[in-house]
Amino acid sequence: MEQKVYENLLKCVKILVENDFNYPGNGIQSKHMLHEKEFYKNKFNLIINRKGRERSDCLSYLMFSESKGILVRLDMTGPPHTDRYGIDIDTPHVHIFDEEHNDGKFVEPLATITDKNIKGELIESLVVFFKYLNIDLTDIIIMGGLN
């Protein structure tokens, strides 16, 4: 994806279509629709994946642009992945699907997007992901996520 297009999609303020946000329980994947706040022209999908084939504690967040595909994936659990220098980065880590990161192949440590320790923190990790993606949290009520 062209870097400038990617940056614009990442930076634009996004809002959830529904204010009541149900965080999925273990073994469940949920999908949530968003759109650009200002012009409504760009549409997005957020997936919270807690459905692991090999791990019962699976947790990943994915943000897609309907026009350009996946933008960012935050893996809270799972195996290490390699950064651009060939170093394995444990989870949590971030896959950024831009040119600089070889369309998500190279990961960044969680410290790239936050200075908070959110390992094992379900709701807080979601909020960090929302803030990184410029999702407006005004009037959003997050429920669930206790198991």
N, C-alpha and C positions, 0 to 999 in steps of 0.2 A: 504494500500500500504506500502511496506517495506520502512522504514524511509530513508535509504541511497539512494534508487532508487528515492524517492521523492526529496530529496535534490539535487541530480545530475540533475534531470529534471528541477528543479527550477533555479539552478545556471548556467546552460549552456547558452551561448549567443545564442539568437534567432534572426532570420531575417524574415521580412515579404516577402511573395512571390512577392507582388506588392508594388512599392514605393509610388504610388498615393493612399492615404488612404481617403476614403469618410466616414465622420462621419455621422451616420444616424440621420434623423430628428425625432421629436416626433411621437410615434406610430409605429416605425419601428425597426426591429431587423436586424443586419448585422453580417455576418460571414467572417472571414479573416484567410487565411492559413499562417502558419509560418513553418520554419524548423530550426534545429540546424545549426548554422553558420559554425562550424568547420568541422563536419563530415557528415552532412546532414542525419544522420541515424534516428534522432528523429524528428517527425512531430507533429505540434501543431495546434490548432484552437482557435481563439479568437472570442468571441461573445460579441457584444455590444447590450444590450437589453434595448430599450426605449419603449417597448410595455407592458403597465400595464393593468391588468384586472380591477383593482379598482382605480388606480392612473394615471392621465395623465402625471405626471412628473417622471414616472418610469425611473430609470437608474441603471443598473448593468453591470459589466464587468466580463466575465468568461474566464478562460484559461484552455484548455483541452490538455492533451497529448493523441495522438491517441493510444498509447500503454497502458496507465495506467488510463485514464479517467480525471476527473476534478482535477485541481491542486489548483486553487485559484478563489474566487469570491469576488469582491469588490462591496458592495451594497452602492450606493450613496444616495438612498432614500428607504423608506419602514419602516416597524416596527422594534422596537428593537429586538435584539437576545441576548441570554445568553452567558456569558463567562464561563470559567471553574470553577469559584467561585460562580456561580449562580447569578451574577450581570447582569442586563439588560444593554446592550450597544446600544445606539442610533446609527442611521446612521449619517455619513458614518461609516461602519465597514467592517472588512475583515474576510471571511471564508477561513481558510487554511485547505486543505484536506490532513492532515498528521496524524500520530499516536498521536502526542501531543495534537491536537485539535479534537480528536475523529472523524476524517474524515469530518471536516467542521461543526460539530455540535456546537462546542464552537467557538465564534468569538473573534476577537481582535479589539480594537479601531483603528481608522485610524492612530493614532500617532505611531502605531507599524511599519508602512511602510513609513511614511513621517512626517515632522514637519510643512508642509505647510497647510494652511487653504484652502481646495479646495472645500468646500461645495458650490454647485451652479456653479462651474467652469467646464464646459464641457471638453474643450480641455486640460486644465491643469490637470484634474483628470485622463484623458487618459494617459497623459505623465507620471504622477506619477505611474500609473499601469504598463506602459511599463518599466519604470526604475526598479521597484520592480522585474519584471520578467526577467530582463536582455535582453530586446529586443533592438537591435541596431537601433538607430534612425537616423543613417547616411543616408542622401539623402531621408528621408521620408517627404512627403508633406501631411499634414493633412488638408482636406477641409471639409466644411459643419459644422453642429452642431450648427447652429445659432437659431434653433427653437426647 
